[in-house]
Amino acid sequence: MKFSERILTLKTITLLLLLGFSAPGEANIFETILMPGKVINGHAQFEKECDSCHESFDQSKQRARCLACHDHQNIARDIEEGTGFHGRMENSKNIECKTCHSDHMGREADIVQLTHSTFNHDLTDYPLKGEHRTAACTSCHEASHRFREAPDQCIDCHKDNDKHNGKLGEQCDDCHKETGWQDTGFDHDDTDFPLLDKHADVNCSSCHADEQYKDIPAECVSCHRLNDAHGGHFGGECEKCHSEKGWDELKFDHNNDTDFRLKGAHKETNCNSCHVDPPYDKSPGDQCIDCHRADDTHQGKNGTKCKDCHSENNWQKSSFDHNRDTDFKLRGSHKPLECHSCHKGSLEDELQTDCISCHKGDDVHKGQQGDSCNRCHDEESFSGVIRFDHDLTRFPLIGQHAITSCEECHLEQTFKDTALACISCHKDDDIHKETLGGRCEQCHTPNDWGIWQFDHNTQTDFELTGQHKEQPCEACHIKPVKDQEDIDQASDCFSCHRSDDIHFGGFGRFCERCHTTESFDDTSNLGQ
């Protein structure tokens, strides 16, 4: 035997010894050396028992081993029958489990590899449609159950949402769709009571009270007894007059079926407005007053022939023309007035046509302006444009007075009582504090307070010279002067300059004998 052959034989014997060294059922040293990595935590207890999952030197039995463990027969059945997620995979019968769920990737490895956000639920027995597409996985798949154990019947998840409280059974999809509870596939036309016109928009519970869907009466009055405006006087056969288009859609034609044609406002009148007492075929009367006695604002003063003035279109639209049929034309604010505003008694009573006969109580002037209201006012409004010329009074309006509102001076409507003196209105505006009296017009004009034209040298006996020229009025005029009294102001120097006298009265009160108005230091008058 050659040396090389001896070496090969020795290696073979060594290998066989290694293969048979391990105890039965445990991974031998050779298997341990060849193991690609640690198994996941779930398989850790079997890591030393390779034959629990593997068939030595025979990979064809690998899938059978996977499916035999952990009660995966349901998956084997899905693959065989082409159902479920695994059965719907392309070429599912030939794909090995380890293609997706490979082990020996470490203790913490995820061999399930299920990503919820990208999982295609259409590959399961329950494709997601409508509102189910946006539902969270946990809404149907509880954490304590496997995914395949999720319920697939509507009632399993939506029992708490069943507004019918189980009275309609558990086949929710007979009526409802996955697009929303309100989207029902139930067609009421398949029943003995097709829903027409207004009934098509009515909520189910309006007729099916307490979720009662069997033995529901089909007569109108069974549902609409409370809506019967006739109070049962016409019986329960509502359909004789009404239709499903609406209570106001009547088959009954008052014009053709009675002797009283409905015209004007009568067309819109409710039956009960005229037919107060049953039976309805008994007319309440064909005269206006028979129905409208309570509406007679004239209270019988004009008789009962309402149609002499009024028509069926509207009580307010009268055929009587006050402008044409009387000597008093209604203009301005008189137009919209009700008859009884002026005619307190019978309309046949003759009324005075002068303003004061009706408006004496409205006379805010309390008779001071006389009875001829139309001298200033017109029929449009008492407070509207007033035809009054103030320039014809004792106080013509000039300057700022011309743009001042009446109410600024006339606090009351008794205009004759208004005072004419400036101070009567402008006392609060008197910056002189009454020291210059109340005859404001001596200095100021109506154009503006700041425009004044008083000349102290010509309008008084005291000419302003020297330092007096620059002095404000209030420097000398200190004492208030009441109203129209003349201003009595002393003109001697000592009366104002007593406190400035450095002689303490030793040279008398006639300061002007020595001093001038230019300055106290100017004694040029001395010796003259």
Secondary structure, DSSP 8 states (H G I E B T S, - for coil): --HHHHHHHHHHHHHHHHHTTS-TTS--HHHHHH--S---GGGGGGTT-GGGT--TT-GGGHHHHHHHTTTTHHHHHHHHHT-HHHHTSTTGGG--GGGTS---S-TT--SS---GGG--GGGSSS---GGGGGS-GGGTS-TTS-GGGS--SHHHHHGGG-TTTTTT-S-GGGTEETTEEEEE---GGGSSS---GGGGGS-HHHHSGGG--SS---SHHHHHGGG-TTTTTTTT-GGGTEETTEEEEES--HHHHSSS---GGGGG--HHHH--SS-TTS---SSHHHHHGGG-TTTTTT-S-GGGTB-SS-SSSBS--HHHHSSS---GGGTT--GGGT-SS-TTS----SHHHHHGGG-TTTTTT-S-GGGT--SS-TTS-----GGGSSS---GGGGGS-HHHH-SSS-GGG---SHHHHHGGG-TTTTTT-S-GGGTEETTEEEEE---HHHHSS----GGGGG--GGGT--S---TT-------SHHHHHGGG-TTTTTT-S-GGGT--SS-TT--TTTT-
